[in-house]
Amino acid sequence: MRILLVRMELAPGRGGAEQYAYGVTCALRARGDDVSVLAARLDPSLTRLLGEQRVHRVDLPRPTSAVKNLAFAAAVATHLARAEYDIVYGLSPFGPQDVARIGDGLHGEWLRIQTPFPPARWLKMVTPRHRAMLALERAMLRPGNQRHVVANSHLCRRQAIAAHGLDPGSVSVIPGGVDGARFNADARSRYREATRARLRLGHTDVALLFAGHNFRRKGLYELIEALGAVPRPARERAALFVAGRDKKGDAYRLLDRAARFGFAGRTHFLGAMERMEALYAAADLFVLPSWYDPCSLACMEALACGLPVVTTATNGAGELVPEGVAGHAIPTHHDIDLLADRLATLIADDNRRAALSRGALAAGAPLAMEHHVESLAALFARVATDSRNPLTLPR
């Protein structure tokens, strides 16, 4: 099958959506599909994997995010006007396309959560960047502008149907896939002891891991506040490790916050990390109290490594964490007292964490990339041969 995968940034290490795009490209190619990619920024290894003729680069203007996103969508339309594919799989917003994936969540939903006061939200929505992103989202999800939609969580499926009037039968839930060669049950035995030694963790220390490139959206401010509310005996056992990067100065502000909430000296910023499997192996809990996340890949990777997960129900990955079996999903990032209570219990109880670790391994087993790609390939085959749902892409 001739598949074109479209993503503005297609490189591991940039974020979960970019990591997914790279991984699914490699996995589809490994199945024997004829895969091409169209991107503005991509990992050089994809050229070696796919061949120069299947890698299409877009040069984008620099000025603003709005201009770049609109220019990329226009470049996609230009490319599709002169190329033929069985399936166009869109991981960035544009339209029309064959299969649209809601991998970044819904921009309108994020604006609602980020700015709950309507007048302030309306003012934000008319800025060029947000107007462009909302317009591109409408173009992608407008009924008739795609043949099928893939949501990576039931959370996003419900939101997309409600916001864009989609036929529920045209929206499937297929969570993203995890690189099973890296994130698996063996990671703990391979990496735990050496990594904990490098992090200067003792045998009784409980390591909490947070991973993400947007500290506020991922709930790091709330996590630090919750740790301050954990009773002293448990708090003194805990250490928080933050993997990821954000705006310059955020780490300093968060260290000040940790000092204010009595967690100074036990909060450590590691920056962007390439060997995340070693950190999952070294940690005792993965905590991501996201404001809004379509389906955090980091939570899925943690489960695959047997690491209990504490997140929010506003993170689609919370659906993959059986409550009380592999971790917890608190209702929202606002529930700081409940988050503190969950953390206090898990920090203090080694046996409880061990039981949740076993549950996490079971929950993570079906999330391997090979399972994801088989589901995706079956969907592509149905869409490509479904004459009842034609779509005329620009040619």
VMD Tcl script that draws the C-alpha trace (Angstrom):
set ca {
  {0.00 0.00 0.00}
  {1.28 3.47 -0.92}
  {1.03 5.57 2.22}
  {1.94 9.23 2.68}
  {2.48 10.23 6.29}
  {2.28 13.98 6.92}
  {3.69 15.70 10.02}
  {5.26 19.16 10.23}
  {7.97 17.88 12.61}
  {8.90 14.23 12.24}
  {11.81 13.56 14.58}
  {12.19 11.67 17.86}
  {13.09 13.71 20.91}
  {10.89 16.68 20.01}
  {7.88 15.39 21.95}
  {5.48 12.45 22.20}
  {3.61 13.24 18.96}
  {6.87 13.54 17.03}
  {8.18 10.34 18.63}
  {4.99 8.56 17.56}
  {5.23 9.89 13.99}
  {8.79 8.63 13.67}
  {7.99 5.25 15.21}
  {4.91 4.56 13.11}
  {6.79 5.50 9.92}
  {9.50 2.96 10.71}
  {6.97 0.30 11.70}
  {4.86 0.69 8.54}
  {8.02 0.47 6.44}
  {9.05 -2.68 8.32}
  {5.68 -4.25 7.40}
  {6.59 -3.79 3.74}
  {4.33 -0.83 2.97}
  {5.48 1.75 0.44}
  {5.80 4.68 2.86}
  {6.55 8.29 1.97}
  {6.74 11.23 4.35}
  {6.12 14.94 3.98}
  {7.56 17.15 6.70}
  {9.29 20.44 7.35}
  {11.70 18.93 9.86}
  {12.63 15.25 9.99}
  {15.25 12.89 11.27}
  {18.00 12.16 8.69}
  {17.68 8.43 9.34}
  {14.32 8.45 7.54}
  {16.04 9.31 4.27}
  {18.27 6.27 4.67}
  {15.28 4.10 5.61}
  {12.80 5.22 2.96}
  {15.04 6.49 0.16}
  {15.46 10.05 -1.05}
  {12.56 9.83 -3.50}
  {10.09 9.07 -0.66}
  {11.14 11.93 1.61}
  {9.51 15.26 0.78}
  {10.74 18.34 2.66}
  {8.87 21.61 2.99}
  {10.72 24.87 3.52}
  {8.67 27.05 5.84}
  {8.82 30.81 6.46}
  {10.09 31.84 9.86}
  {7.95 34.79 11.01}
  {5.18 33.35 13.21}
  {3.58 30.10 14.26}
  {0.39 31.04 12.39}
  {2.24 31.63 9.13}
  {4.23 28.42 9.46}
  {1.18 26.24 10.11}
  {-0.84 27.77 7.28}
  {2.15 27.55 4.90}
  {2.61 23.88 5.75}
  {-1.04 23.09 5.03}
  {-0.75 24.90 1.68}
  {2.42 22.93 0.84}
  {0.60 19.66 1.59}
  {-2.21 20.60 -0.82}
  {0.34 21.47 -3.52}
  {2.10 18.12 -3.09}
  {-1.15 16.13 -3.18}
  {-2.14 17.86 -6.42}
  {0.72 16.13 -8.22}
  {1.10 12.81 -6.37}
  {-0.92 9.60 -5.99}
  {-1.25 7.57 -2.78}
  {-3.60 4.89 -1.52}
  {-3.77 6.54 1.92}
  {-2.83 10.01 3.10}
  {-2.36 9.75 6.88}
  {-2.35 13.20 8.48}
  {-0.63 13.77 11.82}
  {-0.79 17.57 11.45}
  {-3.95 19.60 10.79}
  {-4.85 20.11 7.14}
  {-7.63 19.03 4.85}
  {-8.74 17.15 3.00}
  {-6.99 13.84 3.77}
  {-7.90 10.16 3.94}
  {-7.22 9.32 7.61}
  {-6.83 12.15 10.11}
  {-5.23 11.44 13.47}
  {-6.04 13.64 16.47}
  {-2.60 13.24 17.98}
  {-2.22 16.71 19.47}
  {-5.69 16.91 20.95}
  {-8.26 19.55 20.03}
  {-6.99 23.12 20.04}
  {-10.38 24.51 21.02}
  {-10.56 22.18 24.01}
  {-7.10 23.20 25.16}
  {-8.09 26.87 24.94}
  {-11.18 26.17 27.05}
  {-9.12 24.46 29.76}
  {-6.25 26.92 29.61}
  {-8.52 29.99 29.70}
  {-11.79 29.04 31.43}
  {-13.06 32.66 31.69}
  {-14.98 33.19 28.40}
  {-14.12 36.85 27.67}
  {-10.40 36.16 28.09}
  {-10.71 33.04 25.93}
  {-12.52 34.94 23.16}
  {-9.79 37.56 23.11}
  {-7.17 34.82 22.82}
  {-9.07 33.05 20.03}
  {-8.82 36.07 17.72}
  {-5.02 36.23 17.86}
  {-3.38 35.10 14.58}
  {-1.88 31.89 16.00}
  {-5.07 30.60 17.58}
  {-7.25 31.66 14.64}
  {-4.95 29.72 12.32}
  {-4.88 26.58 14.49}
  {-8.66 26.57 14.92}
  {-9.19 27.06 11.17}
  {-6.81 24.21 10.34}
  {-8.51 21.95 12.88}
  {-11.89 22.71 11.27}
  {-10.45 21.97 7.83}
  {-9.13 18.62 9.07}
  {-12.27 17.49 10.91}
  {-15.04 19.03 8.81}
  {-17.38 16.18 7.77}
  {-16.48 15.15 4.22}
  {-12.90 16.41 4.49}
  {-11.61 13.02 5.57}
  {-12.68 9.42 5.16}
  {-11.91 8.37 8.72}
  {-10.62 9.89 11.96}
  {-8.30 8.15 14.41}
  {-8.44 9.37 18.01}
  {-5.78 8.14 20.38}
  {-8.24 8.09 23.30}
  {-11.96 7.94 23.99}
  {-11.55 11.39 25.55}
  {-10.52 12.88 22.19}
  {-13.12 10.87 20.29}
  {-15.94 12.32 22.42}
  {-14.55 15.84 22.08}
  {-14.13 15.60 18.30}
  {-17.66 14.27 17.75}
  {-19.16 16.97 19.96}
  {-17.12 19.86 18.55}
  {-17.17 18.99 14.85}
  {-20.38 17.02 14.29}
  {-18.57 13.88 13.12}
  {-20.43 10.63 12.48}
  {-19.47 8.41 15.47}
  {-18.99 5.50 13.07}
  {-16.23 7.41 11.29}
  {-14.07 7.89 14.41}
  {-11.98 5.00 15.77}
  {-9.89 4.89 18.94}
  {-6.39 3.49 18.40}
  {-3.93 4.50 21.15}
  {-0.39 5.19 20.00}
  {2.29 2.53 20.04}
  {5.37 2.08 22.24}
  {8.78 0.90 21.06}
  {8.79 -2.52 22.70}
  {12.52 -3.03 22.10}
  {13.25 -0.12 24.48}
  {10.30 0.00 26.84}
  {9.63 -3.41 28.35}
  {9.73 -5.54 31.49}
  {13.49 -6.10 31.17}
  {14.37 -2.41 31.47}
  {14.30 -2.57 35.27}
  {16.89 -5.33 35.53}
  {19.10 -3.74 32.85}
  {19.18 -0.13 34.04}
  {17.76 0.34 37.54}
  {20.80 -0.14 39.76}
  {23.28 1.86 37.67}
  {20.85 4.71 36.97}
  {19.82 5.05 40.61}
  {23.49 5.20 41.55}
  {24.04 8.05 39.04}
  {21.03 9.87 40.48}
  {22.42 9.31 44.00}
  {19.36 7.46 45.19}
  {19.49 5.24 48.25}
  {17.66 1.93 48.64}
  {14.84 3.49 50.67}
  {14.45 6.60 48.49}
  {11.28 6.77 46.39}
  {11.94 8.36 42.99}
  {9.06 10.18 41.30}
  {9.52 10.85 37.59}
  {7.86 13.61 35.57}
  {8.50 13.86 31.80}
  {7.30 16.52 29.39}
  {8.34 19.57 27.40}
  {5.55 21.90 28.61}
  {5.81 22.11 32.38}
  {2.63 24.09 32.97}
  {0.37 22.12 30.63}
  {1.72 18.83 32.00}
  {0.96 19.86 35.59}
  {4.41 20.24 37.12}
  {3.41 23.32 39.13}
  {0.52 21.35 40.68}
  {2.73 18.32 41.30}
  {5.21 20.36 43.32}
  {2.37 21.89 45.34}
  {0.94 18.42 46.01}
  {4.32 17.13 47.18}
  {4.42 19.98 49.66}
  {1.15 18.66 51.13}
  {2.47 15.10 51.57}
  {3.08 14.35 55.29}
  {6.70 14.81 56.34}
  {7.71 11.13 56.88}
  {6.68 10.21 53.31}
  {7.91 13.50 51.83}
  {11.39 12.93 53.23}
  {11.61 9.61 51.37}
  {10.67 11.15 48.01}
  {12.72 12.79 45.28}
  {11.29 14.31 42.10}
  {13.16 14.05 38.79}
  {12.00 16.18 35.86}
  {12.92 15.06 32.34}
  {12.20 17.57 29.59}
  {12.70 21.16 28.62}
  {10.55 24.27 28.64}
  {10.86 28.02 28.31}
  {14.05 29.55 29.66}
  {13.72 30.32 33.34}
  {10.91 27.86 34.12}
  {13.22 25.57 36.06}
  {14.31 28.46 38.30}
  {10.69 29.46 38.97}
  {9.82 25.86 39.80}
  {12.79 25.49 42.14}
  {11.56 28.59 43.96}
  {8.12 26.97 44.12}
  {9.64 23.76 45.51}
  {11.36 25.80 48.23}
  {8.05 27.48 49.07}
  {6.31 24.12 49.45}
  {9.06 22.49 51.46}
  {10.50 20.31 48.69}
  {13.73 22.19 48.03}
  {16.79 20.02 47.51}
  {14.65 17.08 46.41}
  {13.57 18.44 43.00}
  {16.04 17.76 40.18}
  {15.84 19.00 36.57}
  {17.53 16.62 34.12}
  {16.77 18.39 30.83}
  {15.87 16.52 27.64}
  {16.87 12.85 27.96}
  {17.51 10.33 25.18}
  {17.56 7.17 27.34}
  {14.14 7.47 28.93}
  {13.94 3.72 29.45}
  {16.75 4.01 32.02}
  {14.82 6.69 33.93}
  {11.60 4.65 33.92}
  {13.60 1.73 35.29}
  {15.16 3.83 38.05}
  {11.90 5.49 39.13}
  {9.27 4.15 41.53}
  {6.31 6.26 40.32}
  {5.54 8.17 37.13}
  {3.47 11.29 37.82}
  {1.90 13.48 35.12}
  {-1.05 15.57 36.40}
  {-1.76 17.08 32.96}
  {-4.18 19.92 32.39}
  {-4.97 18.37 28.99}
  {-3.27 15.59 27.08}
  {-4.84 13.59 24.22}
  {-2.94 10.43 25.26}
  {0.51 10.87 26.78}
  {3.08 8.60 25.15}
  {5.27 8.96 28.25}
  {2.52 7.38 30.39}
  {2.33 4.47 27.95}
  {6.10 4.00 28.00}
  {6.09 4.02 31.79}
  {3.39 1.32 31.90}
  {5.34 -0.82 29.42}
  {8.34 -0.65 31.79}
  {6.22 -1.68 34.78}
  {6.18 1.79 36.36}
  {2.94 2.75 38.18}
  {1.33 5.89 36.74}
  {-0.50 8.71 38.50}
  {-2.15 11.09 36.03}
  {-5.44 12.87 35.37}
  {-8.70 11.94 33.65}
  {-8.06 14.92 31.35}
  {-5.15 12.90 29.94}
  {-6.45 10.28 27.53}
  {-3.72 7.91 28.73}
  {-5.59 7.75 32.03}
  {-7.98 5.37 30.24}
  {-5.10 2.91 29.91}
  {-4.34 2.93 33.66}
  {-6.72 0.53 35.46}
  {-7.72 2.43 38.59}
  {-5.99 1.08 41.69}
  {-4.41 -1.71 39.64}
  {-1.69 0.08 37.63}
  {-1.96 3.52 39.23}
  {-4.51 6.31 39.53}
  {-6.21 8.93 37.36}
  {-7.44 11.83 39.49}
  {-10.24 13.93 37.96}
  {-8.26 17.09 37.08}
  {-5.05 18.96 37.84}
  {-7.05 21.12 40.26}
  {-7.49 18.17 42.65}
  {-4.24 18.84 44.51}
  {-5.38 17.41 47.85}
  {-6.39 14.14 46.19}
  {-3.11 14.02 44.27}
  {-1.20 14.58 47.53}
  {-3.19 11.80 49.21}
  {-2.47 9.33 46.39}
  {1.22 10.20 46.39}
  {1.52 9.97 50.18}
  {0.02 6.48 50.18}
  {2.21 5.21 47.36}
  {5.42 6.77 48.66}
  {4.91 5.21 52.09}
  {3.78 1.74 50.97}
  {6.48 -0.31 49.19}
  {4.20 -3.35 48.85}
  {1.46 -1.29 47.24}
  {3.88 0.09 44.67}
  {5.11 -3.42 43.89}
  {1.53 -4.58 43.27}
  {0.85 -1.60 41.02}
  {4.07 -2.31 39.14}
  {2.76 -5.76 38.22}
  {-0.51 -4.18 37.11}
  {1.37 -1.62 35.04}
  {3.23 -4.36 33.15}
  {-0.05 -6.08 32.33}
  {-1.62 -2.79 31.20}
  {1.41 -1.90 29.09}
  {1.73 -5.22 27.26}
  {-0.92 -4.47 24.56}
  {0.58 -1.03 23.82}
  {3.56 -2.18 21.73}
  {3.98 -0.46 18.37}
  {3.52 -3.71 16.43}
  {-0.03 -4.07 17.82}
  {-0.78 -0.43 17.01}
  {0.46 -0.76 13.42}
  {-1.58 -3.90 12.78}
  {-4.74 -2.08 13.87}
  {-3.78 0.93 11.78}
  {-3.00 -1.17 8.71}
  {-6.36 -2.94 8.97}
  {-8.09 0.45 9.12}
  {-6.12 1.71 6.11}
  {-7.18 -1.35 4.12}
  {-10.85 -0.78 4.94}
  {-10.71 2.91 4.12}
  {-8.83 2.39 0.84}
  {-11.41 -0.10 -0.45}
  {-14.59 1.53 0.91}
  {-16.38 2.88 -2.13}
  {-19.25 4.13 0.07}
  {-17.05 6.87 1.50}
  {-15.20 8.48 -1.41}
  {-12.97 11.49 -0.96}
  {-11.51 13.52 -3.77}
  {-8.10 14.82 -2.72}
  {-6.62 17.70 -4.70}
  {-4.80 16.25 -7.71}
}
mol new
graphics top color blue
foreach p $ca { graphics top sphere $p radius 0.5 }
foreach p [lrange $ca 0 end-1] q [lrange $ca 1 end] { graphics top cylinder $p $q radius 0.2 }
display resetview
